[in-house]
């Protein structure tokens, strides 16, 4: 019985670590995405950092990526930044991969 319990606890610990890693990667992706978007919006320095924080905070509005995407899409439209939805989503995917790699290597 102890063997089964140990195995179950091992799976639970791995799941918790995987979820924590996923959360960290998404938060880092959102920051990187916010900095990328800030550059497209002509923001630099502390303005870019503040905008990146807004993008990170936007992720807490609902589950999934739509809240982050919607924030940046709305801001791009208001500023006249011309990028397609697929270009924005592609950048989100690329930055998630980069963020995951950064988390893995840290």
MILOZA-369249 format. One record per residue: residue in one letter; residue number from 1; x, y, z of N, C-alpha, C, O in turn. Coordinates in steps of 0.02 Angstrom, whole numbers, plus 32768, in hexadecimal, padded with zeros to 4 digits. Atoms other than C-alpha are relative to their C-alpha. Layout:
MILOZA-369249
A/NUM/X/Y/Z/X/Y/Z/X/Y/Z/X/Y/Z $
...
***
This chain:
MILOZA-369249
X/1/8028/7FC4/8000/8000/8000/8000/802B/803F/8000/801A/8070/7FDF $
X/2/7FD5/7FC4/7FFE/808D/8079/8027/801C/8010/7FBB/8024/804A/7FAA $
X/3/7FE6/7FF5/8043/80D1/8060/7F78/7FCE/8026/7FD5/7FE1/8053/7FAF $
X/4/8034/7FDF/8027/802C/8095/7F2A/7FF8/8048/8019/7FF1/8076/7FF0 $
X/5/8006/7FBD/7FE3/801E/812A/7FA1/803B/802C/7FEC/8032/8066/7FDA $
X/6/7FC4/7FDB/8014/80D1/815E/7F7B/7FFC/8014/7FB6/800E/804C/7FA3 $
X/7/8006/7FF3/8048/80AF/8151/7EC2/7FCD/8038/7FF4/7FD9/8064/7FCB $
X/8/8034/7FCC/8007/8010/81B9/7ED1/801B/8044/8016/800F/8076/7FF4 $
X/9/7FE3/7FC1/7FE9/806C/823E/7F35/8032/801B/7FCE/8037/8058/7FC4 $
X/10/7FCF/7FEC/8034/80F4/8241/7EB1/7FDD/8020/7FC5/7FF3/8053/7FAB $
X/11/8027/7FE4/8038/8073/825E/7E28/7FE3/8044/8013/7FE3/8073/7FEA $
X/12/801D/7FC1/7FE9/8020/82E7/7E8F/8035/8037/8003/8028/8070/7FEF $
X/13/7FC9/7FCF/7FFD/80C7/833F/7EAD/8015/8016/7FBA/8020/8051/7FAD $
X/14/7FEE/7FF0/8045/80F3/8335/7DF4/7FCB/802C/7FE0/7FDC/805C/7FBD $
X/15/8036/7FD7/801B/8049/837A/7DC4/8004/8047/801B/7FFD/8077/7FF5 $
X/16/7FFB/7FBD/7FE2/805D/840B/7E3E/803B/8026/7FE3/8035/8062/7FD6 $
X/17/7FC6/7FDF/801C/810A/8431/7DFC/7FF4/8014/7FB7/8007/804B/7FA2 $
X/18/8010/7FF0/8046/80CD/842A/7D47/7FD1/803C/7FFC/7FDA/8067/7FD1 $
X/19/802F/7FC8/7FFF/803D/84A0/7D6F/8023/8041/8013/8015/8075/7FF6 $
X/20/7FDA/7FC5/7FEB/80B2/8519/7DC7/802D/8019/7FC7/8031/8055/7FBB $
X/21/7FD6/7FEE/8039/8129/8516/7D34/7FD7/801F/7FC8/7FEC/804F/7FA9 $
X/22/802C/7FE5/8033/8099/8533/7CBC/7FEA/8047/8011/7FEA/8073/7FE6 $
X/23/8015/7FBE/7FE9/805D/85C7/7D23/8038/8032/7FF7/802E/806A/7FDF $
X/24/7FC6/7FD3/8006/810B/8613/7D29/800F/8010/7FB6/801E/8049/7FA5 $
X/25/7FF3/7FF5/8048/8122/85FB/7C6D/7FCC/802F/7FE2/7FDD/805A/7FB9 $
X/26/8034/7FD4/801A/807B/864E/7C48/800A/8047/8018/8002/8076/7FF1 $
X/27/7FF4/7FBD/7FE5/80A2/86E1/7CBA/803B/8020/7FDD/8039/805C/7FCC $
X/28/7FC6/7FE5/8023/814C/86F6/7C69/7FEF/800F/7FB7/8004/8042/7F9D $
X/29/8016/7FF4/8044/80FF/86E5/7BBC/7FD9/8041/7FFC/7FE4/806A/7FCE $
X/30/8029/7FC4/8001/8082/876D/7BE6/802C/803F/8008/801E/8072/7FE9 $
X/31/7FD3/7FC7/7FF8/810E/87E1/7C20/8026/800C/7FBE/802A/8045/7FA7 $
X/32/7FDB/7FF9/8040/8174/87C0/7B82/7FD1/801A/7FC9/7FE4/8044/7FA1 $
X/33/8032/7FEB/8031/80D6/87D6/7B1A/7FEF/8049/800B/7FE7/806F/7FDB $
X/34/800D/7FBA/7FF0/80B1/8879/7B74/8038/802E/7FE9/802B/8064/7FD0 $
X/35/7FC6/7FD8/8017/8160/88B9/7B50/8002/8004/7FB4/8013/8039/7F98 $
X/36/8002/8000/8049/8150/8886/7A99/7FCA/8030/7FE8/7FD5/8058/7FBA $
X/37/8037/7FD4/8013/80A8/88DD/7A8C/8010/8049/800F/8000/8075/7FE7 $
X/38/7FED/7FBB/7FEE/80EB/8977/7AE5/802D/801E/7FCB/8026/8058/7FB9 $
X/39/7FD3/7FE8/8035/8174/8985/7A63/7FD7/8012/7FC1/7FE4/8046/7FA3 $
X/40/802B/7FF2/803A/80F1/897B/79D8/7FD7/8040/800A/7FC6/8063/7FDA $
X/41/8028/7FC4/7FF0/8090/8A04/7A31/802B/803E/800A/8011/8074/8018 $
X/42/7FD2/7FC6/7FFA/812A/8A74/7A3A/8012/8011/8048/8029/8048/8056 $
X/43/7FEF/7FF5/7FB9/8143/8A61/7AF6/8046/7FE6/800D/805D/7FB6/7FEF $
X/44/7FBD/8015/7FEE/81EF/8A54/7B43/800B/800C/804B/7FE5/8030/806B $
X/45/7FED/7FF5/7FBA/8241/8A4D/7BEE/7FCA/7FED/8031/7FAC/7FB7/802D $
X/46/8031/800E/7FCB/81CD/8A5A/7C83/7FB9/7FFB/7FE4/7F8F/7FD7/7FFF $
X/47/8042/8006/8020/8136/8A73/7C11/7FF5/7FB9/7FE5/7FBF/7F9D/7FEC $
X/48/8004/8044/801B/815B/89CC/7BBD/7FF8/7FCE/803A/7FD0/7FA0/8035 $
X/49/8006/802D/7FC6/8172/8977/7C67/7FB9/8004/801E/7F9C/7FD1/8030 $
X/50/8044/7FF7/7FE4/80CD/89C0/7CA6/7FCC/7FDF/7FD3/7F9D/7FBF/7FEB $
X/51/802E/801F/802F/8074/8986/7C09/8004/7FB3/8006/7FD1/7F91/8006 $
X/52/7FF7/8049/7FF9/80BD/88D6/7C1C/7FDC/7FE8/803F/7FBE/7FB2/803E $
X/53/8023/8013/7FC3/8078/88D1/7CCE/7FB4/8000/7FF4/7F91/7FD4/800E $
X/54/8047/7FFF/8011/7FCC/8901/7C8A/7FEC/7FC1/7FDA/7FB7/7FA4/7FE6 $
X/55/800E/803D/8026/7FD5/886F/7C11/8000/7FC4/802E/7FD5/7F98/8028 $
X/56/7FFE/8038/7FD0/8007/87F8/7C9D/7FBF/8000/8029/7FA2/7FCB/8034 $
X/57/803C/7FFB/7FD7/7F75/8837/7D07/7FC1/7FEE/7FD8/7F91/7FD4/7FF4 $
X/58/803A/8010/802A/7EFD/8823/7C75/7FF2/7FB5/7FFF/7FB9/7FA0/7FF4 $
X/59/8008/8049/8002/7F1A/8767/7C7E/7FD4/7FE6/8039/7FBD/7FAD/8036 $
X/60/8028/8016/7FC7/7EBB/875F/7D23/7FB6/800E/7FF7/7F8E/7FFF/8024 $
X/61/8046/7FF1/800C/7E17/8797/7CD5/7FD6/7FC2/7FF2/7F9D/7FBD/8007 $
X/62/8024/803E/8010/7DE6/86EC/7C92/8032/7FC9/7FF0/806D/7FD7/7FE6 $
X/63/7FD4/8038/800F/7E2D/8640/7C71/8015/8002/7FB6/7FEE/8018/7F8C $
X/64/7FE8/8003/8045/7E95/8629/7BD5/8025/803F/7FEB/8032/806C/8013 $
X/65/7FD8/7FCA/801C/7EF0/86A1/7B62/7FD7/8039/7FE4/7FF2/806E/7FD2 $
X/66/8029/7FCE/8023/7E5D/8703/7B1E/8002/8045/8020/7FFF/8077/7FFD $
X/67/7FFF/7FC0/7FDF/7E65/878B/7BA2/8040/8027/7FEF/803F/8063/7FE5 $
X/68/7FC0/7FE0/8011/7F1D/87AE/7B7D/7FFF/8016/7FB7/8013/804E/7FA6 $
X/69/8005/7FEF/8047/7F00/87A8/7AC2/7FD3/803D/7FF5/7FE5/806B/7FD0 $
X/70/8031/7FCA/8009/7E68/881A/7ACF/801D/8044/8015/8011/8076/7FF4 $
X/71/7FE2/7FC1/7FE8/7EC9/889D/7B34/802E/801C/7FCB/8029/8057/7FB9 $
X/72/7FCE/7FE9/8031/7F56/88A7/7AB5/7FDD/8012/7FBE/7FED/8045/7FA0 $
X/73/8024/7FF2/803E/7EE0/889E/7A1F/7FDC/8044/8005/7FDE/806B/7FD6 $
X/74/8024/7FC1/7FF5/7E77/892E/7A66/8031/803B/7FFF/8023/806E/7FE0 $
X/75/7FCF/7FCA/7FFD/7F11/8997/7A8A/8020/800C/7FBC/802C/8045/7FA9 $
X/76/7FE4/7FF9/8044/7F5A/8975/79DD/7FCE/8025/7FD3/7FE1/8051/7FAE $
X/77/8033/7FE0/8029/7EB6/89A6/798B/7FFA/804B/8010/7FF5/8074/7FE3 $
X/78/8006/7FBA/7FEB/7EAB/8A47/79F1/803C/802A/7FE9/8035/8065/7FDB $
X/79/7FC3/7FDC/8013/7F5F/8A75/79C4/800E/7FFC/7FB5/803D/801B/7F9C $
X/80/7FF5/8006/8048/7F50/8A45/790D/8038/7FD1/7FED/8053/7FD5/7FB6 $
X/81/7FCD/8033/800F/7FCD/89B5/7918/7FDE/7FCA/7FD6/7FAE/7FAA/7FEC $
X/82/801F/802F/802F/7FA7/8945/7883/8024/7FBD/8003/805A/7FB4/7FE7 $
X/83/7FE9/8045/7FFD/7FC3/888E/78AD/7FC2/7FD4/8002/7F91/7FE4/8023 $
X/84/803A/802D/8002/7F4E/87FD/788A/7FFC/7FD9/8042/802C/7FD4/8068 $
X/85/800A/8029/7FC5/7F05/8792/7914/8030/7FC4/7FFF/804C/7FB2/8033 $
X/86/7FD3/803A/8004/7F6C/86FF/78D5/8048/8014/800E/806E/7FEC/802B $
X/87/7FBC/7FE9/7FF0/800D/8765/78DF/8008/8009/804B/803C/7FF7/8068 $
X/88/7FFC/7FF5/7FB7/7FE7/8796/7992/8000/7FBD/8024/8029/7FB3/8051 $
X/89/8002/8042/7FDF/7FB9/86E4/79C4/8040/7FD7/7FF3/8056/7FB2/801F $
X/90/7FC2/8022/800F/8053/86A0/796D/8038/801A/802D/8061/7FF3/8046 $
X/91/7FCE/7FE3/7FD3/80BF/8718/79D2/7FF5/7FE6/8047/8025/7FD7/806A $
X/92/800F/801B/7FBE/8066/86DE/7A70/801C/7FB9/8007/8039/7FA7/803A $
X/93/7FE7/8045/7FFF/8091/8629/7A45/804C/7FFE/8002/8069/7FD7/8028 $
X/94/7FB7/7FFF/8001/8146/8652/7A1E/801C/8016/8043/804D/7FFA/805B $
X/95/7FE8/7FE8/7FBF/815A/86B2/7AC0/7FF2/7FCF/8038/8017/7FCD/8069 $
X/96/800C/8035/7FCF/810C/8624/7B23/8037/7FCC/7FFE/804F/7FB6/8031 $
X/97/7FC8/8030/8008/818F/85AE/7ADD/8040/801D/801E/8065/7FFA/8040 $
X/98/7FC4/7FDF/7FE5/8218/862C/7B08/7FFC/8004/804C/802E/7FF7/806E $
X/99/8008/7FFB/7FB8/81D2/8645/7BB7/8009/7FBC/8022/802A/7FB7/8056 $
X/100/7FF9/8043/7FE5/81C7/858A/7BD6/8049/7FEC/8001/8061/7FCD/8031 $
X/101/7FB8/800F/8003/827C/8577/7BA0/8026/8027/8036/8053/800C/8056 $
X/102/7FDF/7FD8/7FCC/82B1/8605/7C13/7FF3/7FE2/8045/8021/7FDF/806E $
X/103/8011/801E/7FBF/8256/85B4/7CA6/8027/7FBF/8009/8041/7FB2/803F $
X/104/7FDC/8040/7FFD/82A4/850C/7C7E/804A/800A/8010/8068/7FE3/8034 $
X/105/7FB9/7FF4/7FF8/8352/8557/7C7A/8012/802A/803D/804D/8038/8049 $
X/106/7FF0/7FD6/7FC6/8341/85C0/7D17/8006/7FD8/8040/8013/7FF4/8075 $
***
